[in-house]
Amino acid sequence: MPTIIPISDLRNKTHHVVNLCHQGKPVFVTKNGEGELVVMSQALYERLIAKMELYQKLEEAESFQKSGHRGRSHKEVMQSLRKRLS
């Protein structure tokens, strides 16, 4: 279940909000009963960004493949790496 707090808690209960964020889930902040902000720990933010970057790379690879590019086989990649290392 999401954690939802009023915006006044950011000022009045900052330490509590920080503790909620460090539990690993985002905290939804409301203003006048409407959603206003999402607050999260830096660690959670970095994980989300890493996932987004991974999904973007996967999407690029899928579109590259769909456009007819064959890519390289495992054998070709390994041969290339061995040449670089020797």
The 8 nearest C-alpha neighbors of each residue, nearest first, counted from 0:
[[1, 2, 3, 24, 26, 25, 27, 23],
 [2, 0, 3, 26, 27, 25, 24, 4],
 [1, 3, 26, 27, 0, 4, 25, 19],
 [4, 2, 27, 28, 26, 1, 5, 29],
 [3, 5, 28, 29, 27, 6, 8, 2],
 [6, 4, 29, 7, 28, 8, 30, 3],
 [5, 7, 8, 28, 9, 29, 30, 4],
 [6, 8, 9, 5, 10, 11, 12, 4],
 [9, 7, 12, 11, 10, 6, 5, 13],
 [10, 8, 13, 7, 6, 12, 11, 16],
 [9, 11, 8, 7, 13, 12, 6, 14],
 [10, 12, 8, 9, 13, 7, 14, 6],
 [13, 11, 8, 15, 14, 9, 10, 16],
 [12, 14, 9, 16, 15, 10, 11, 17],
 [13, 15, 17, 16, 12, 18, 9, 11],
 [14, 16, 18, 12, 17, 13, 19, 8],
 [17, 15, 19, 13, 18, 14, 20, 12],
 [18, 16, 14, 20, 19, 15, 13, 21],
 [17, 19, 15, 21, 16, 20, 14, 22],
 [20, 18, 16, 22, 17, 21, 15, 26],
 [21, 19, 39, 17, 40, 22, 18, 23],
 [20, 22, 18, 23, 19, 40, 17, 24],
 [21, 23, 20, 19, 24, 18, 40, 25],
 [24, 22, 21, 20, 43, 25, 40, 39],
 [23, 25, 22, 20, 26, 39, 43, 21],
 [26, 24, 39, 38, 20, 37, 27, 23],
 [25, 27, 38, 2, 37, 3, 39, 20],
 [28, 26, 37, 3, 36, 2, 4, 38],
 [29, 27, 36, 4, 5, 6, 35, 3],
 [30, 28, 34, 5, 35, 33, 32, 6],
 [29, 31, 32, 33, 6, 35, 5, 34],
 [30, 32, 33, 29, 5, 34, 6, 35],
 [31, 33, 30, 29, 34, 5, 35, 28],
 [34, 32, 29, 30, 31, 35, 28, 5],
 [35, 33, 29, 28, 36, 30, 32, 27],
 [34, 36, 29, 28, 30, 33, 37, 27],
 [37, 35, 28, 27, 34, 38, 29, 26],
 [36, 38, 27, 26, 28, 25, 39, 35],
 [39, 37, 26, 25, 36, 27, 20, 40],
 [40, 38, 25, 20, 26, 43, 41, 44],
 [41, 39, 20, 43, 42, 21, 44, 23],
 [40, 42, 44, 43, 45, 39, 46, 21],
 [41, 43, 45, 40, 44, 46, 23, 39],
 [44, 42, 46, 40, 45, 41, 47, 23],
 [43, 45, 41, 47, 42, 46, 48, 40],
 [44, 46, 48, 42, 47, 43, 49, 41],
 [47, 45, 49, 43, 44, 48, 50, 42],
 [46, 48, 50, 44, 49, 45, 51, 43],
 [47, 49, 51, 45, 50, 46, 52, 44],
 [50, 48, 46, 52, 47, 51, 45, 53],
 [51, 49, 53, 47, 48, 52, 54, 46],
 [50, 52, 48, 54, 53, 49, 55, 47],
 [51, 53, 55, 49, 50, 54, 48, 56],
 [54, 52, 50, 56, 55, 51, 49, 57],
 [55, 53, 57, 51, 56, 52, 58, 50],
 [54, 56, 52, 58, 53, 57, 51, 59],
 [57, 55, 59, 53, 58, 54, 60, 52],
 [58, 56, 54, 60, 59, 55, 61, 53],
 [57, 59, 55, 61, 56, 60, 54, 62],
 [60, 58, 56, 62, 57, 61, 63, 55],
 [61, 59, 63, 57, 58, 62, 64, 56],
 [62, 60, 64, 58, 63, 59, 65, 57],
 [61, 63, 65, 59, 64, 60, 66, 58],
 [64, 62, 60, 66, 61, 65, 59, 68],
 [63, 65, 61, 68, 62, 66, 67, 60],
 [66, 64, 62, 67, 63, 61, 68, 60],
 [65, 67, 63, 64, 68, 62, 61, 69],
 [68, 66, 65, 64, 69, 63, 62, 70],
 [69, 67, 64, 70, 66, 63, 65, 62],
 [68, 70, 67, 64, 71, 63, 72, 66],
 [69, 71, 68, 72, 64, 63, 67, 60],
 [72, 70, 75, 76, 69, 73, 74, 68],
 [71, 73, 75, 74, 76, 70, 69, 77],
 [72, 74, 76, 75, 77, 71, 78, 70],
 [73, 75, 77, 72, 76, 78, 71, 79],
 [76, 74, 78, 72, 73, 77, 71, 79],
 [75, 77, 79, 73, 78, 74, 80, 72],
 [76, 78, 80, 74, 79, 75, 81, 73],
 [79, 77, 81, 75, 80, 76, 74, 82],
 [78, 80, 76, 82, 77, 81, 75, 83],
 [81, 79, 77, 83, 82, 78, 76, 84],
 [80, 82, 84, 78, 83, 79, 77, 85],
 [83, 81, 79, 85, 80, 84, 78, 77],
 [82, 84, 80, 81, 85, 79, 78, 77],
 [83, 85, 81, 82, 80, 79, 78, 77],
 [84, 82, 83, 81, 80, 79, 78, 77]]
